[in-house]
Amino acid sequence: MPGDWDLEADVVVVGFGAAGACAALEAAAAGASVLVLDRFGGGGATALSGGVVYAGGGTPWPSSQASMATLPSQNCLSVAAGTASPTSVRR
């Protein structure tokens, strides 16, 4: 893109990870013109996490297996299959 540009949109989404993509899709589905900006090629932090998004409770697995304080990190480590360390997941 050239150094100077002028674009207009009803909705401007900054960041094209999972949340930005969802926001852009919903805005477009509602009839808005959408401009998406991302400092990289898209994917945001979602790409850095390997696409893992912890969505919280609502599944039958959690309550008897682990405390809710440790469940998100245990789930992430399980899904990451050895590609993430426990220390980095707890951050």
C-alpha positions as CSV (number, residue, x, y, z in Angstrom):
1,M,0.0,0.0,0.0
2,P,1.4,3.5,-0.8
3,G,2.5,5.8,2.0
4,D,-0.5,8.0,1.6
5,W,-4.0,6.5,1.3
6,D,-7.6,7.5,2.1
7,L,-10.2,4.8,2.8
8,E,-13.5,5.0,4.4
9,A,-15.6,2.3,6.0
10,D,-18.6,1.9,8.4
11,V,-16.5,-0.3,10.6
12,V,-12.7,-0.4,11.0
13,V,-11.4,-3.6,12.6
14,V,-7.8,-3.3,13.9
15,G,-6.2,-6.8,14.2
16,F,-7.2,-9.8,12.1
17,G,-6.9,-12.6,14.6
18,A,-9.9,-14.7,15.6
19,A,-11.7,-11.8,17.4
20,G,-11.0,-9.4,14.6
21,A,-12.1,-11.9,11.9
22,C,-15.4,-12.5,13.8
23,A,-16.0,-8.8,14.2
24,A,-15.4,-8.1,10.5
25,L,-17.7,-11.0,9.4
26,E,-20.5,-9.9,11.8
27,A,-20.3,-6.3,10.7
28,A,-20.3,-7.3,7.0
29,A,-23.2,-9.7,7.6
30,A,-25.1,-6.7,9.1
31,G,-24.6,-4.7,5.9
32,A,-21.6,-2.5,7.0
33,S,-18.7,-1.8,4.8
34,V,-15.6,-3.1,6.6
35,L,-11.9,-2.2,6.6
36,V,-9.6,-4.7,8.4
37,L,-6.1,-3.5,9.4
38,D,-3.4,-5.9,10.6
39,R,0.3,-5.2,11.2
40,F,1.2,-8.6,9.9
41,G,-0.4,-10.8,7.3
42,G,-3.4,-11.7,9.5
43,G,-3.9,-14.3,12.2
44,G,-2.8,-12.1,15.1
45,A,-2.2,-13.7,18.5
46,T,-4.4,-16.5,17.4
47,A,-1.8,-17.6,14.9
48,L,0.9,-17.3,17.5
49,S,-1.1,-19.6,19.9
50,G,-1.4,-22.3,17.2
51,G,-5.1,-21.4,16.8
52,V,-6.0,-22.5,20.3
53,V,-8.8,-20.5,21.8
54,Y,-10.0,-21.5,25.2
55,A,-13.7,-20.9,25.3
56,G,-14.3,-21.7,29.0
57,G,-16.9,-23.9,30.6
58,G,-20.0,-25.5,29.2
59,T,-18.4,-28.9,28.5
60,P,-19.0,-32.0,30.5
61,W,-15.3,-32.5,31.2
62,P,-14.2,-29.8,33.7
63,S,-15.7,-29.8,37.1
64,S,-14.7,-33.3,38.4
65,Q,-11.4,-33.3,36.6
66,A,-9.7,-30.2,37.8
67,S,-10.3,-26.9,39.6
68,M,-11.5,-24.1,37.4
69,A,-8.3,-22.2,38.2
70,T,-6.1,-24.8,36.5
71,L,-8.5,-26.0,33.8
72,P,-7.6,-23.5,31.1
73,S,-3.9,-24.1,31.3
74,Q,-4.3,-27.9,31.4
75,N,-6.6,-27.8,28.4
76,C,-4.1,-25.6,26.5
77,L,-1.2,-27.8,27.3
78,S,-3.2,-30.9,26.2
79,V,-4.2,-29.3,22.9
80,A,-0.7,-27.9,22.3
81,A,0.7,-31.5,22.4
82,G,4.2,-30.6,23.7
83,T,4.6,-27.4,21.7
84,A,4.1,-25.1,24.7
85,S,5.8,-25.1,28.1
86,P,3.7,-25.0,31.3
87,T,5.5,-21.8,32.2
88,S,4.5,-20.0,29.1
89,V,0.9,-21.2,29.2
90,R,0.5,-19.9,32.8
91,R,1.5,-16.4,31.7
